[in-house]
Amino acid sequence: MPLAWPHQWARLVEDPAWSEVNLSAMRYVGETSPLRQHPTVRSTWHEPLGVYGNTETLTICTAYPSDAPVAEREGNHGLPLPGNTVRIVDPLDGHVLLRGESGEIAVKGPTMMLGYLRIPAEDVFDAEGFLATGDGGFIDAQGRLHWHGRLNDIIKTGGANVSPLEIDAVLMQYPGVKVAATVGVPHDTLGEIVIACVVPEPGAALEEGAVRAFAAERLSSYKVPRRVFFIAQSDLSLTSSNKVKTAALRELAARRLTATG
């Protein structure tokens, strides 16, 4: 089952051997992977994308079975696996929130770490053994977890919480978009405004208005990027795990916004 970040998929497709290599042995290829379009790949398998977990849980703690129906798993991150408990808490005081209310994801389960080195357990877990993950999300009426991203990455605009991951997923559907990364930039009255930074595919002629119109057809109005800035892939600062550094990108977007007005 091949896994990669969007910019890594792009490098694979650009490799000179792409058109010549035989990938017919690949069976478990997710529907979002460019490998699915390779002429030698015949996979119809559905990758179980609706999962959630982190290093502290040592594995995933919510998921769907492989090949679960798209309608069931689309737009959420699965149901708790056996032995795991997931709840949403207020990030300020830790009280448990109702289903449908957004807050901080807290988890407990059999694969949970014992703790952090040299930090007392009572400073890591609550009285019931739950770990507050620092991730934002909510649990819907069906008990499915919806992950919004890191709490410090969630964009707060005009009193609403906006998940940059949701916007990125929409922008990646636009023809000619190679990488999409959305951030919140400080604003005097709204708190933050939504800014999207897009790396175009080589040779693609993208227009800001067209990209915003595409997003407006698929997102609520407050989630539509106020501006779309086109950047080079070299403008993206990456972590050791090849994730975009949000703070650096936010600074880049703010500079572009100041320069363009």
C-alpha positions as CSV (number, residue, x, y, z in Angstrom):
1,M,0.0,0.0,0.0
2,P,2.0,3.0,-1.2
3,L,1.6,6.2,0.9
4,A,3.0,9.7,0.2
5,W,2.4,13.4,0.7
6,P,1.1,15.3,-2.4
7,H,4.5,16.8,-3.2
8,Q,6.0,13.3,-3.0
9,W,3.4,11.9,-5.5
10,A,4.3,14.8,-7.8
11,R,8.0,13.8,-7.8
12,L,7.1,10.2,-8.6
13,V,5.0,11.2,-11.6
14,E,7.8,13.6,-12.8
15,D,10.4,10.9,-12.6
16,P,11.8,9.9,-16.1
17,A,11.1,6.2,-15.4
18,W,7.3,6.9,-14.7
19,S,6.2,6.0,-18.2
20,E,8.3,2.9,-18.5
21,V,8.0,1.2,-15.1
22,N,5.7,-1.8,-14.7
23,L,3.5,-1.3,-11.6
24,S,1.0,-4.1,-12.4
25,A,2.0,-6.0,-9.2
26,M,0.5,-3.2,-7.1
27,R,-2.9,-4.1,-5.7
28,Y,-3.6,-1.9,-2.7
29,V,-3.5,1.5,-4.3
30,G,-5.7,4.2,-2.9
31,E,-8.1,6.1,-5.1
32,T,-6.4,9.4,-4.3
33,S,-3.0,8.2,-5.5
34,P,-1.7,9.2,-8.9
35,L,-0.5,5.6,-9.2
36,R,-4.1,4.7,-9.8
37,Q,-3.9,6.4,-13.2
38,H,-0.8,4.6,-14.2
39,P,-1.5,2.5,-17.4
40,T,-0.2,-0.7,-15.7
41,V,-2.2,-0.4,-12.5
42,R,-5.6,-2.1,-12.3
43,S,-6.5,-1.5,-8.6
44,T,-10.1,-0.8,-7.6
45,W,-9.3,-1.0,-3.9
46,H,-10.5,1.8,-1.5
47,E,-7.8,3.0,0.8
48,P,-9.1,3.4,4.4
49,L,-8.4,7.1,4.6
50,G,-10.9,7.7,7.5
51,V,-8.5,7.1,10.3
52,Y,-7.1,8.9,13.3
53,G,-4.1,8.3,15.6
54,N,-0.9,9.8,16.8
55,T,2.5,8.9,18.1
56,E,1.3,8.8,21.7
57,T,-1.3,6.1,20.9
58,L,1.4,4.1,19.0
59,T,-1.2,3.3,16.3
60,I,-4.5,4.4,14.9
61,C,-7.4,4.6,17.3
62,T,-10.3,5.3,14.9
63,A,-10.8,3.7,11.5
64,Y,-13.0,2.0,9.0
65,P,-12.4,-1.5,7.5
66,S,-10.5,-1.5,4.2
67,D,-12.9,-1.1,1.2
68,A,-15.6,0.4,3.4
69,P,-18.2,2.2,1.3
70,V,-17.2,5.7,0.2
71,A,-20.5,7.2,1.4
72,E,-19.9,5.9,4.9
73,R,-16.3,7.1,5.4
74,E,-16.3,10.3,3.3
75,G,-15.7,13.5,5.3
76,N,-14.9,11.9,8.7
77,H,-12.1,9.9,10.4
78,G,-13.8,6.8,11.5
79,L,-15.2,5.0,14.6
80,P,-13.2,4.1,17.7
81,L,-11.4,0.8,17.3
82,P,-12.2,-1.9,20.0
83,G,-10.8,-0.9,23.4
84,N,-10.4,2.8,22.5
85,T,-12.4,5.7,23.8
86,V,-12.5,9.1,22.2
87,R,-14.2,12.2,23.5
88,I,-14.1,15.9,22.8
89,V,-13.2,18.3,25.7
90,D,-13.1,22.0,26.2
91,P,-9.4,22.9,25.6
92,L,-9.5,25.5,28.4
93,D,-11.0,23.6,31.3
94,G,-11.2,20.0,30.1
95,H,-14.9,19.4,30.6
96,V,-16.5,16.9,28.2
97,L,-18.5,18.4,25.3
98,L,-21.6,17.1,23.6
99,R,-21.7,15.4,20.2
100,G,-21.6,17.9,17.5
101,E,-19.6,20.4,19.6
102,S,-16.1,21.2,18.5
103,G,-13.2,21.1,20.9
104,E,-10.0,19.2,21.7
105,I,-9.8,15.4,20.9
106,A,-9.0,13.3,24.0
107,V,-8.2,9.6,23.7
108,K,-7.6,6.5,25.9
109,G,-6.9,3.0,24.9
110,P,-4.8,-0.2,25.3
111,T,-1.9,1.1,23.1
112,M,-1.5,4.4,24.9
113,M,2.0,5.3,25.9
114,L,3.0,5.2,29.5
115,G,4.0,8.9,29.4
116,Y,6.6,11.4,28.5
117,L,10.1,11.2,29.8
118,R,10.7,13.1,33.0
119,I,7.1,14.6,33.0
120,P,4.8,13.4,35.8
121,A,1.8,11.4,34.5
122,E,-0.7,13.7,36.2
123,D,0.7,16.5,33.9
124,V,0.0,14.4,30.8
125,F,-3.2,12.5,31.5
126,D,-6.4,13.6,33.2
127,A,-7.9,11.8,36.2
128,E,-9.5,9.1,34.0
129,G,-6.4,8.4,32.0
130,F,-7.3,10.4,28.8
131,L,-4.7,12.2,26.8
132,A,-5.6,15.6,25.4
133,T,-4.0,15.4,21.9
134,G,-3.8,19.1,20.9
135,D,-6.0,18.2,17.9
136,G,-9.3,19.8,17.2
137,G,-12.5,18.1,16.0
138,F,-15.9,16.8,17.0
139,I,-17.9,13.6,17.2
140,D,-21.1,13.4,15.1
141,A,-24.5,11.8,15.9
142,Q,-23.3,8.5,14.5
143,G,-20.2,8.4,16.8
144,R,-17.8,9.2,13.9
145,L,-14.8,11.4,14.6
146,H,-14.2,14.5,12.5
147,W,-10.6,15.7,12.8
148,H,-10.0,19.4,12.0
149,G,-6.2,19.5,12.5
150,R,-4.0,20.9,15.1
151,L,-5.7,23.4,17.4
152,N,-3.1,26.0,16.7
153,D,-3.5,25.6,12.9
154,I,-7.3,26.0,12.9
155,I,-8.3,29.3,11.4
156,K,-10.6,31.5,13.5
157,T,-12.3,33.9,11.2
158,G,-15.3,36.1,12.2
159,G,-16.2,33.8,15.1
160,A,-16.1,30.6,13.1
161,N,-13.5,27.8,13.2
162,V,-12.2,26.8,9.7
163,S,-10.2,23.6,9.0
164,P,-7.4,24.4,6.5
165,L,-7.3,20.7,5.6
166,E,-10.9,20.9,4.3
167,I,-10.0,23.8,2.0
168,D,-6.8,22.2,0.8
169,A,-8.7,19.1,-0.2
170,V,-11.0,21.1,-2.3
171,L,-8.3,23.2,-4.0
172,M,-6.3,20.0,-4.8
173,Q,-9.3,19.0,-7.0
174,Y,-8.7,22.0,-9.3
175,P,-6.9,21.2,-12.5
176,G,-3.3,22.4,-12.5
177,V,-2.9,22.6,-8.7
178,K,0.1,20.6,-7.5
179,V,0.1,21.6,-3.8
180,A,-2.4,23.6,-1.8
181,A,-1.7,24.9,1.7
182,T,-4.1,27.2,3.5
183,V,-3.4,29.4,6.5
184,G,-5.0,32.1,8.6
185,V,-3.5,35.6,8.5
186,P,-4.2,38.1,11.2
187,H,-7.0,40.6,10.5
188,D,-8.1,43.7,12.5
189,T,-11.8,42.9,12.6
190,L,-12.2,39.2,11.7
191,G,-9.4,37.9,13.8
192,E,-7.9,36.0,10.9
193,I,-8.7,35.7,7.2
194,V,-8.3,32.6,5.1
195,I,-5.4,32.7,2.6
196,A,-4.5,29.8,0.3
197,C,-1.0,29.3,-1.1
198,V,-1.0,27.2,-4.3
199,V,1.9,25.6,-6.2
200,P,0.8,25.2,-9.8
201,E,1.7,22.2,-11.9
202,P,4.5,22.9,-14.4
203,G,3.0,24.8,-17.3
204,A,-0.3,25.4,-15.7
205,A,-1.8,28.9,-16.1
206,L,-3.9,29.4,-13.0
207,E,-6.0,32.5,-12.3
208,E,-6.9,33.6,-8.7
209,G,-10.5,34.4,-9.5
210,A,-11.1,31.1,-11.2
211,V,-9.6,29.1,-8.3
212,R,-11.7,31.1,-5.7
213,A,-14.9,30.6,-7.8
214,F,-14.2,26.8,-7.8
215,A,-13.8,26.8,-4.1
216,A,-17.0,28.9,-3.6
217,E,-19.0,26.2,-5.4
218,R,-17.9,23.6,-2.9
219,L,-17.4,25.5,0.4
220,S,-19.4,27.7,2.8
221,S,-18.8,31.3,2.1
222,Y,-16.7,31.9,5.2
223,K,-14.3,29.1,4.2
224,V,-13.6,30.4,0.7
225,P,-10.0,31.9,0.7
226,R,-10.0,35.7,0.6
227,R,-6.9,35.5,-1.5
228,V,-5.1,32.8,-3.4
229,F,-1.3,33.3,-3.8
230,F,0.6,31.3,-6.3
231,I,4.1,30.3,-5.1
232,A,7.0,28.1,-6.1
233,Q,7.5,24.8,-4.4
234,S,10.8,26.1,-3.1
235,D,8.9,28.7,-1.1
236,L,7.5,25.9,1.1
237,S,9.4,25.1,4.3
238,L,9.0,21.5,5.3
239,T,9.5,19.6,8.5
240,S,11.6,16.4,8.7
241,S,8.4,14.4,7.9
242,N,7.8,16.5,4.8
243,K,4.8,18.5,6.3
244,V,4.5,22.2,5.5
245,K,5.7,24.4,8.3
246,T,2.5,26.4,9.0
247,A,4.2,29.3,10.8
248,A,6.7,30.0,8.0
249,L,3.8,29.8,5.4
250,R,1.7,32.1,7.5
251,E,4.5,34.7,7.4
252,L,4.9,34.3,3.7
253,A,1.2,34.8,3.1
254,A,1.1,37.9,5.4
255,R,4.0,39.4,3.4
256,R,2.3,38.8,0.1
257,L,-1.0,40.2,1.5
258,T,0.8,43.4,2.6
259,A,2.6,43.8,-0.7
260,T,-0.5,43.3,-2.9
261,G,-3.0,45.0,-0.6
